[in-house]
Amino acid sequence: MRVLVALGIAERLKPHVVVPEHLAVRNARSGRLLAQGPLGATSAQRYGAPYWVIHRGDLQAALWRCRGSDAGITLRLGSKVENFTAEPDGVAVSTSHGSQPLAARAHALIAADGLWSTLRQQFGHATAPRPAGHTAWRTLVRATPHSRAPRFRRSISGSAPTRISFTNPVKSGRMINVVAIVDDDWREPGWSTPGAPRALLDRFSTAQWHASARDLLAAGERWQKWALFDCPPLASWGKGGHAAR
Ligand SMILES: Cc1cc2nc3c(=O)[nH]c(=O)nc-3n(C[C@H](O)[C@H](O)[C@H](O)COP(=O)(O)OP(=O)(O)OC[C@H]3O[C@@H](n4cnc5c(N)ncnc54)[C@H](O)[C@@H]3O)c2cc1C
């Protein structure tokens, strides 16, 4: 958040965010509150920046609008970094845009290309991501005054035995992001595989899960799922003259 504030986009984000007042952990079976930690004003005071919840699309739209000469940021979408060579005075980067090859030179290259990073391998880290044994399901549900969902509206809540469900409001409180994580050996790549609502609900039995949690899961009509993977920590983080260690 401090970086987003420094980039000057806090005002653009404000209409889309929810400021949760607290984070709550509940007993899955009884729904009883187990622990609660303050966020809201306490976070802002403690960390010098607010704690906000936002839909990823709203964040990306704000970042897209802040590019340009004022922020000193240029975005080139649809480009793939293929390779790089560390040189004494910088780095040479080969990229492609569609079938079009592009070459670029820079002072430094930060590889932020995610879990399946190709650049990480070129740093000499050959270990492939390992399956974590869990699948995450997600959906958005409408926060209507008549549904039970608003109970979760101003908070982020979590509960567990072996399966975890958590919620947080997005779209300035109009929608609720619901995520349910289940133990699973399913390992397909990607993060938008459609999932059958019934198959998920069957994993959250009435014996183990409180009605308010099951109601929220049942309200999800369009579920998407993705297998979780993990990467061992890297021993070194850089290459070249001024590489971060
Ligand atoms: C569906 C889903 C929901 C999630 N929800 C939450 C949440 O609510 N809260 C939370 O904290 N975390 C959430 N996470 C986890 C969070 O998204 C990740 O931890 C985070 O995005 C990782 O950031 P990253 O920058 O390492 O990689 P990524 O966000 O994966 O970004 C990597 C980027 O690099 C690009 N790229 C890859 N290879 C190349 C290449 N060769 N050249 C150029 N570009 C390349 C990719 O296209 C991508 O845009 C969620 C993840 C998923 C999949």
PDBQT file of the ligand as one rigid body, heavy atoms in Angstrom, charges set to zero:
ROOT
HETATM    1  C1  LIG A 301      -7.327 -17.127  -8.791  1.00  0.00    +0.000 C 
HETATM    2  C2  LIG A 301      -6.337 -16.587  -7.794  1.00  0.00    +0.000 A 
HETATM    3  C3  LIG A 301      -6.795 -15.814  -6.735  1.00  0.00    +0.000 A 
HETATM    4  C4  LIG A 301      -5.898 -15.296  -5.809  1.00  0.00    +0.000 A 
HETATM    5  N1  LIG A 301      -6.357 -14.511  -4.799  1.00  0.00    +0.000 NA
HETATM    6  C5  LIG A 301      -5.490 -13.935  -3.959  1.00  0.00    +0.000 A 
HETATM    7  C6  LIG A 301      -5.940 -13.018  -2.963  1.00  0.00    +0.000 A 
HETATM    8  O1  LIG A 301      -7.130 -12.752  -2.836  1.00  0.00    +0.000 OA
HETATM    9  N2  LIG A 301      -5.028 -12.465  -2.134  1.00  0.00    +0.000 N 
HETATM   10  C7  LIG A 301      -3.700 -12.747  -2.255  1.00  0.00    +0.000 A 
HETATM   11  O2  LIG A 301      -2.903 -12.185  -1.510  1.00  0.00    +0.000 OA
HETATM   12  N3  LIG A 301      -3.247 -13.614  -3.193  1.00  0.00    +0.000 NA
HETATM   13  C8  LIG A 301      -4.103 -14.194  -4.031  1.00  0.00    +0.000 A 
HETATM   14  N4  LIG A 301      -3.654 -15.072  -4.969  1.00  0.00    +0.000 N 
HETATM   15  C9  LIG A 301      -2.224 -15.340  -5.049  1.00  0.00    +0.000 C 
HETATM   16  C10 LIG A 301      -1.540 -14.183  -5.806  1.00  0.00    +0.000 C 
HETATM   17  O3  LIG A 301      -2.249 -13.926  -6.995  1.00  0.00    +0.000 OA
HETATM   18  C11 LIG A 301      -0.122 -14.589  -6.154  1.00  0.00    +0.000 C 
HETATM   19  O4  LIG A 301       0.561 -14.928  -4.956  1.00  0.00    +0.000 OA
HETATM   20  C12 LIG A 301       0.584 -13.426  -6.819  1.00  0.00    +0.000 C 
HETATM   21  O5  LIG A 301      -0.118 -13.017  -7.963  1.00  0.00    +0.000 OA
HETATM   22  C13 LIG A 301       1.989 -13.825  -7.217  1.00  0.00    +0.000 C 
HETATM   23  O6  LIG A 301       2.571 -12.686  -7.801  1.00  0.00    +0.000 OA
HETATM   24  P1  LIG A 301       3.774 -12.786  -8.784  1.00  0.00    +0.000 P 
HETATM   25  O7  LIG A 301       4.083 -11.376  -9.196  1.00  0.00    +0.000 OA
HETATM   26  O8  LIG A 301       4.852 -13.600  -8.180  1.00  0.00    +0.000 OA
HETATM   27  O9  LIG A 301       3.274 -13.615 -10.059  1.00  0.00    +0.000 OA
HETATM   28  P2  LIG A 301       2.017 -13.414 -11.016  1.00  0.00    +0.000 P 
HETATM   29  O10 LIG A 301       0.937 -12.597 -10.395  1.00  0.00    +0.000 OA
HETATM   30  O11 LIG A 301       1.699 -14.788 -11.515  1.00  0.00    +0.000 OA
HETATM   31  O12 LIG A 301       2.593 -12.538 -12.206  1.00  0.00    +0.000 OA
HETATM   32  C14 LIG A 301       3.501 -13.060 -13.164  1.00  0.00    +0.000 C 
HETATM   33  C15 LIG A 301       3.304 -12.275 -14.454  1.00  0.00    +0.000 C 
HETATM   34  O13 LIG A 301       4.393 -12.529 -15.333  1.00  0.00    +0.000 OA
HETATM   35  C16 LIG A 301       3.899 -12.782 -16.640  1.00  0.00    +0.000 C 
HETATM   36  N5  LIG A 301       4.905 -13.617 -17.318  1.00  0.00    +0.000 N 
HETATM   37  C17 LIG A 301       5.166 -14.936 -17.132  1.00  0.00    +0.000 A 
HETATM   38  N6  LIG A 301       6.195 -15.323 -17.917  1.00  0.00    +0.000 NA
HETATM   39  C18 LIG A 301       6.597 -14.206 -18.596  1.00  0.00    +0.000 A 
HETATM   40  C19 LIG A 301       7.633 -13.950 -19.562  1.00  0.00    +0.000 A 
HETATM   41  N7  LIG A 301       8.498 -14.905 -19.976  1.00  0.00    +0.000 N 
HETATM   42  N8  LIG A 301       7.758 -12.696 -20.063  1.00  0.00    +0.000 NA
HETATM   43  C20 LIG A 301       6.911 -11.701 -19.652  1.00  0.00    +0.000 A 
HETATM   44  N9  LIG A 301       5.924 -11.866 -18.734  1.00  0.00    +0.000 NA
HETATM   45  C21 LIG A 301       5.788 -13.117 -18.218  1.00  0.00    +0.000 A 
HETATM   46  C22 LIG A 301       2.554 -13.466 -16.426  1.00  0.00    +0.000 C 
HETATM   47  O14 LIG A 301       1.751 -13.308 -17.580  1.00  0.00    +0.000 OA
HETATM   48  C23 LIG A 301       2.025 -12.668 -15.232  1.00  0.00    +0.000 C 
HETATM   49  O15 LIG A 301       1.367 -11.509 -15.637  1.00  0.00    +0.000 OA
HETATM   50  C24 LIG A 301      -4.519 -15.606  -5.925  1.00  0.00    +0.000 A 
HETATM   51  C25 LIG A 301      -4.074 -16.414  -6.980  1.00  0.00    +0.000 A 
HETATM   52  C26 LIG A 301      -4.968 -16.892  -7.913  1.00  0.00    +0.000 A 
HETATM   53  C27 LIG A 301      -4.461 -17.757  -9.056  1.00  0.00    +0.000 C 
ENDROOT
TORSDOF 0
